[in-house]
């Protein structure tokens, strides 16, 4: 998550000029509540001074009390509000144990309790004696999930933290228990409204003289309503006095009447300026100059703030004001009435000056500027997806009118991109087909080409290989930009994986990597990397996978954690294939940390499980194989059924079952393959036939097994995927031995022995199963097998013994070691021990603050500590002491 993309004004505490009078009783009660209660609830209609009361009281909290302020608006849902809350907490350097992106991913999956638990853990470990989190204007948020999430937060809120909520209506929270325990302090309009005595003091301070009668009349008319009092005192005494009696009985009418009186009393230039700037969520000099066209914006903003025209001053280096909702609504209504023809253009100007991509797109939506809104979203989508913000992208799409959503090629393209990381290839296919047709109709042929390239890939992963090939050739027949050419090479990589030639995938992957290195985005690297490991046994592929891993890491800039996790996982397959046990076990630790940091995303988790189950097979850890296999089956059942991926993962589970001789599991899952999906995939069909052959061999139907395996052996080498060729050849050798033909058995096995001996990639043979390899090494070969070949067979079995005992629980840190901390992590820890913040550490080490957060999480995990303070103490004791 990129903090620079957030609307920072939403997380800045508003400031107000010094109050006209002291409100001792309210301030004492509110101050006590903020330091002693779990929840402080300010519930009153607009204009009762909720924001001002909280702002003033926060300034009076004890020194060292941490404060995070968040102003909600109608654009917010739970995920967006949570994004801003995370940013508001950043100055406190919470020791996140889960990436902010991962926290948002949990919310997107509906795992609200887990997300709340992760946030509570960070709050508990934050180095502060006391803290207050303010959620202002909460009534603006309609997302019911927010209140469920807040309920979980309140349930586990650490004692040192308080939530303060300002809202116009009571939030739908279950507060009975907390009220009974006196852990909730509530301030309604009675508590927030000015008393008679305070109104008298206010009148005296504002006018400079006593007038109990006028003060009493003012109190009776406003009933202590802060907005009415403020405007009455700002308006001329005569205009306020002549107000029709009817308006005093309706707060909205009273506000509109008095606001009119106040506005009419302002200089014309200031009136015009206010009307146009009211469309901005926050007022800054550059943005006000842009929307108003007035070069005196700085002077006019100073004048607005000096007059206290219903504005708060945000805590920012540059002058930034926020209009009160009531006043902004009044001004905007007047603007639309007086200058209706200007409003759309002004809203466009407001959107153009907005840095936050979500706000910008939604402001264009509000302006009815549908083309600009769509393009703004499309421009931001790739970066947002790379930052794991796909759910927020979809939320913006859903803000468009239904008819525009239905016909827009840009929105269809964005929807397709958002579906890709979740393996929803059927949705990708239909979205990109719609997008391509729409782009062509608009004359945007490059965009249409790109959409068709993605569509073709999705079709291939849905099992429509011939149709995907034809569409890919259509794309190639026309000019292509870098991304389209990259996707076209990726399509051919996968097509040739299943149809040959044997060297095709290696050559194609080399071209993919070359193109990516010319400027591929992090999101494109991520799209291209998934599952390339299944072709690791094909000529030249492993070298290109290594290049891809290095290139992806360079593209992440240590900012895109999903891509980095995918690179780590892909590299781990190389370690397994090459038998590099120690490096593989370290890789497992990194990937587990990646998965935990990202909130256990489903796509990463199932890919990690497939790697683990193959490792367990190589170790001959049968209990672990069964447990991991069952996890794979459960995860695969949750995947969308339009694509081949559920069957591909189920095939891995069945293959692992066969490798350890769990034939009951093989029989259980074989019927699931009797579906149309995957019929065009030669690899899928070959694996299915190999399962049937292995089962036949186990059941003594040797002739049937031989017939199938001999035919498979004629194609398994050039079309090898997921070590299919090694499985076929080892099982064919066993079947030939069972048939009394050791010479034929050795003939089946010898090419595999030679290939593994030449490459050293022992992992591809170990994942076929230690029981089979042991049986082959002990078989009565007579003179059919060479002495050297038998030695290799026995080395394979010995290698499996070396694999055993892996993935053991690593000891926690002690005084005698650094818990495997890297040199960079030790550098971060040293600066942390000096009391430096994440931002200062990032500056000193030329890192991003985001990367520093990740290093801090790793440090705390590996040292088994909870907070930055504990880590600093550890460093001073163990490294300096």
SULZIFEN-V147438 format. One record per pair of residues at least 12 apart in sequence whose C-alpha atoms are under 8 Angstrom apart, sorted by the first residue. I is the first residue (numbers start at 1). J is the second residue. Records with the same first field share a line. If there is no record, write none. Layout:
BEGIN
I=J ; J
END
This chain:
BEGIN
1=100 ; 101 ; 384 ; 387 ; 388 ; 389
2=387
3=87
4=356
5=355 ; 356 ; 357
6=84 ; 87 ; 355 ; 356
7=84 ; 355 ; 356 ; 359
9=282 ; 314
10=69 ; 70 ; 71 ; 72 ; 84
11=68 ; 69 ; 70 ; 71 ; 84 ; 85 ; 87 ; 88
12=69 ; 70 ; 88 ; 314 ; 315 ; 316
13=55 ; 69 ; 70 ; 314 ; 315
14=51 ; 52 ; 55 ; 312 ; 313 ; 314 ; 315
15=52 ; 55 ; 56 ; 312 ; 313 ; 314 ; 315
16=52 ; 55 ; 56 ; 311 ; 312 ; 313
17=308
20=202 ; 205 ; 206
21=198 ; 201 ; 202 ; 205
23=198
26=191 ; 192
27=53 ; 57
30=54 ; 57
31=57 ; 58 ; 60 ; 61
33=185
34=132 ; 162 ; 164
35=61 ; 130 ; 162
36=162 ; 183
37=162 ; 182 ; 183 ; 184 ; 185
38=154 ; 157 ; 159 ; 161 ; 162 ; 163 ; 183 ; 184
39=154 ; 162 ; 163 ; 164 ; 165 ; 183 ; 184 ; 185
40=162 ; 163 ; 164 ; 165 ; 184 ; 185 ; 186 ; 187
41=164 ; 165 ; 166 ; 167 ; 184 ; 185 ; 186 ; 187
42=164 ; 165 ; 166 ; 167 ; 186 ; 187 ; 188
43=166 ; 167 ; 168 ; 169 ; 170 ; 186 ; 187 ; 188 ; 189
44=167 ; 168 ; 169 ; 187 ; 188 ; 189 ; 192
45=167 ; 168 ; 169 ; 189
46=168 ; 325 ; 326
47=225 ; 226 ; 227 ; 228 ; 326
48=189 ; 192 ; 193 ; 225 ; 226 ; 227
49=192 ; 226 ; 227
50=166 ; 167 ; 192
51=136 ; 166
64=128 ; 129 ; 130
65=128 ; 129 ; 130 ; 131 ; 132
66=92 ; 128 ; 130 ; 131 ; 132
67=131 ; 132 ; 133 ; 134
68=85 ; 88 ; 89 ; 131 ; 132 ; 133 ; 134
69=85 ; 88 ; 133 ; 134 ; 135 ; 136
70=84 ; 85 ; 88 ; 133 ; 134 ; 135 ; 136
71=135 ; 136 ; 137 ; 138
72=135 ; 136 ; 137 ; 138 ; 140 ; 141
73=137 ; 138 ; 140 ; 141
74=140 ; 141 ; 142
75=141 ; 359 ; 362
76=140 ; 141
77=141 ; 142 ; 143 ; 146
78=143 ; 145 ; 146
79=104 ; 107 ; 108 ; 392
80=392
82=104
83=100 ; 104
86=100
92=126 ; 127
93=126 ; 837 ; 838
94=122 ; 123 ; 125 ; 126 ; 127
95=122 ; 125 ; 126 ; 853 ; 856 ; 857 ; 866 ; 867 ; 868
96=119 ; 122 ; 853 ; 854 ; 856 ; 857
97=118 ; 121 ; 122 ; 597 ; 857 ; 861
98=118 ; 596 ; 597 ; 598 ; 599 ; 857
99=597 ; 598 ; 599 ; 854
100=598
101=387 ; 388 ; 389 ; 598
102=597 ; 598 ; 599 ; 600 ; 601
103=115 ; 118 ; 119 ; 598 ; 599
104=389
105=388 ; 598 ; 599 ; 601
106=599
108=391
112=148 ; 149 ; 152
113=149 ; 152
116=149 ; 152 ; 153
117=152 ; 153 ; 156
120=153 ; 156 ; 157 ; 158
123=158 ; 161
124=158 ; 160
125=866 ; 867 ; 868
126=867 ; 868
127=867 ; 868 ; 869
129=160
130=160 ; 161
131=160 ; 161 ; 162
132=161 ; 162 ; 163 ; 164
133=161 ; 162 ; 163 ; 164
134=163 ; 164 ; 165 ; 166
135=163 ; 164 ; 165 ; 166
136=165 ; 166 ; 167
137=165 ; 166 ; 167 ; 168
138=165 ; 166 ; 167 ; 168
139=167 ; 168 ; 169 ; 171
147=171 ; 172 ; 173
148=173
150=173
151=173 ; 174
193=223 ; 224 ; 225 ; 226
194=223 ; 224 ; 225 ; 226
195=219 ; 224
196=215 ; 216 ; 219 ; 224
199=215 ; 216 ; 218 ; 219 ; 224
200=212 ; 215 ; 216
203=215 ; 233
206=233
221=248 ; 249
222=248
227=255
228=251 ; 254 ; 255 ; 258
231=255 ; 258 ; 259 ; 262
232=258
234=262
235=258 ; 261 ; 262 ; 265
236=261 ; 262
239=261
240=258
243=257
256=330
259=327 ; 330
270=300
273=292 ; 294 ; 300
274=331
275=331 ; 332 ; 334 ; 335
276=291 ; 292 ; 332 ; 335 ; 346
277=291 ; 292
278=323 ; 328 ; 329 ; 331 ; 332
279=328 ; 332 ; 346 ; 347 ; 350
280=350
281=322 ; 323
282=320 ; 321 ; 322 ; 323
283=301 ; 320 ; 321 ; 322 ; 323
284=301 ; 318 ; 319 ; 320 ; 321
285=297 ; 298 ; 301 ; 319 ; 320
287=350 ; 353
290=349 ; 350 ; 353
291=346 ; 349 ; 350
301=321
305=321
310=323 ; 324 ; 327
311=323 ; 324
312=324
343=367
344=367 ; 368 ; 369
345=367
347=363 ; 364 ; 366 ; 367
348=363 ; 364 ; 367 ; 369
350=363
351=363 ; 364
357=376 ; 377 ; 380
358=377 ; 392 ; 393 ; 396
360=373 ; 376
361=373 ; 374 ; 376 ; 377 ; 396
362=396 ; 399
365=399 ; 400
370=400
374=410 ; 411
375=410
377=393 ; 396
378=410 ; 411 ; 414
381=393 ; 414
382=521 ; 523
383=522 ; 523
385=418 ; 523
386=522 ; 523 ; 560 ; 562 ; 563
387=559 ; 560 ; 561
388=560 ; 562
390=418
391=418
393=414 ; 418
394=415 ; 418
397=411 ; 415
407=438
408=435 ; 438
409=434 ; 435 ; 436 ; 437 ; 438 ; 439
410=435 ; 439
411=435
412=431 ; 432 ; 434 ; 435
413=431 ; 432 ; 435 ; 451
415=428 ; 431
416=428 ; 429 ; 431 ; 432
420=527
421=527 ; 603
422=603
423=603 ; 639 ; 640 ; 643 ; 645
424=639 ; 640 ; 642 ; 643
425=458 ; 459 ; 461 ; 462 ; 640 ; 642 ; 643
426=458 ; 459 ; 462 ; 642 ; 643
428=454 ; 455 ; 458
429=454 ; 455 ; 456 ; 458 ; 459
430=455
432=451 ; 452 ; 454 ; 455
433=451 ; 452 ; 455
435=448 ; 451
436=448 ; 449 ; 450 ; 451 ; 452
446=479 ; 480 ; 481
449=475 ; 480 ; 484
450=480 ; 483 ; 484
452=471 ; 472 ; 475
453=471 ; 472 ; 475 ; 484 ; 487 ; 488
454=487
456=468 ; 469 ; 471 ; 472 ; 491
457=487 ; 491
460=491 ; 495
461=643 ; 644 ; 645
462=642 ; 643 ; 644 ; 677 ; 678
463=643 ; 644 ; 677 ; 678 ; 679 ; 680 ; 681
464=680
465=495 ; 680 ; 681
466=680
469=491 ; 492 ; 495
472=488 ; 491
475=488
476=488
482=515 ; 520
483=520 ; 524
485=515
486=511 ; 512 ; 515 ; 516
487=512 ; 528
489=508 ; 509 ; 511 ; 512
490=508 ; 509 ; 512 ; 528
492=505 ; 508
493=505 ; 506 ; 508 ; 509
497=535 ; 719 ; 720 ; 721
498=681 ; 682 ; 683 ; 719
499=682 ; 719
500=718 ; 719
501=718 ; 719
502=538 ; 539 ; 717 ; 718 ; 719 ; 720
503=538 ; 539 ; 540
505=535 ; 538 ; 541
506=538 ; 539 ; 540 ; 541 ; 544
507=540 ; 541
509=541 ; 544 ; 545
510=544
513=544 ; 547 ; 548 ; 551
517=551
521=555
522=552 ; 555 ; 556 ; 560 ; 563
523=563
525=552 ; 555 ; 563
526=552 ; 562 ; 563 ; 566
529=548 ; 566 ; 567 ; 570
530=566
531=570
532=545 ; 570
533=545 ; 570 ; 573 ; 722
534=721 ; 722 ; 723
535=720 ; 721 ; 722
536=574 ; 721 ; 722
537=720 ; 721 ; 722 ; 723 ; 764
538=718 ; 720 ; 721
542=574
545=570 ; 571
546=571 ; 574
548=567
549=567 ; 568 ; 570 ; 571
550=567
552=564 ; 567
553=567
558=851
559=848 ; 850 ; 851
561=594 ; 598
562=598
565=591 ; 594 ; 595 ; 604
566=604
568=587 ; 590 ; 591
569=587 ; 591 ; 607 ; 608
572=584 ; 587 ; 588
573=611
576=615 ; 763
577=761 ; 762 ; 763 ; 764
578=760 ; 761 ; 762 ; 763
579=761 ; 762 ; 763
581=803 ; 806
585=806 ; 807
588=807
591=608
593=858
602=635
606=632 ; 635 ; 636
609=628 ; 629 ; 631 ; 632
610=632 ; 649 ; 652 ; 653
612=628
613=625 ; 628 ; 629 ; 653 ; 656
614=656 ; 767
615=767
617=656 ; 659 ; 660 ; 766 ; 767 ; 768 ; 769 ; 770
618=763 ; 766 ; 767 ; 768 ; 769 ; 770 ; 800 ; 803
619=770 ; 800 ; 801 ; 802 ; 803 ; 804 ; 805 ; 806
620=660 ; 769 ; 770 ; 771 ; 800 ; 804
621=804
622=660
625=656 ; 657
626=657
629=653 ; 656 ; 657
630=653
632=649 ; 650 ; 653
633=649 ; 650 ; 653
636=649 ; 650
642=677
643=677
644=677 ; 678
647=672 ; 673 ; 678
648=684
650=669
651=684 ; 687 ; 688
654=666 ; 669 ; 670 ; 691
655=691
656=769
658=691 ; 694
659=767 ; 768 ; 769 ; 770 ; 771 ; 772
660=769 ; 770 ; 771
663=695
666=691 ; 695
670=688
673=688
683=719 ; 720 ; 721
686=712
687=724
689=708
690=708 ; 709 ; 712 ; 728
692=705
693=705 ; 706 ; 708 ; 709
694=731
697=735
702=735 ; 738 ; 739
703=739
705=732 ; 735
706=732 ; 735 ; 736
709=728 ; 729 ; 731 ; 732
710=732
712=728
713=725 ; 728 ; 729 ; 748
716=728
723=764 ; 765 ; 767 ; 768
726=752 ; 764 ; 765 ; 768
727=765 ; 768
729=748 ; 749 ; 752
730=748 ; 749 ; 768 ; 772 ; 773
731=772
732=745 ; 748
733=745 ; 746 ; 748 ; 749 ; 776
734=772 ; 776
742=780 ; 781 ; 782 ; 784
743=781 ; 784 ; 785
746=784 ; 785
750=789
753=789 ; 792 ; 793
757=792
762=796
765=796
766=796 ; 800
770=797 ; 800
773=793 ; 796 ; 797
774=794 ; 797
776=793
777=790 ; 793 ; 794 ; 797
812=862 ; 863 ; 864
813=862 ; 863 ; 864
814=863
815=878
818=863
819=862 ; 863
820=862
821=859 ; 862
825=855 ; 856 ; 858 ; 859
828=841 ; 852 ; 855 ; 856
829=856 ; 859 ; 871 ; 872 ; 875
830=872 ; 875
832=868 ; 871 ; 872
833=869 ; 871 ; 872 ; 873 ; 875 ; 876
834=872
835=872
838=852 ; 853
856=868
859=871
END
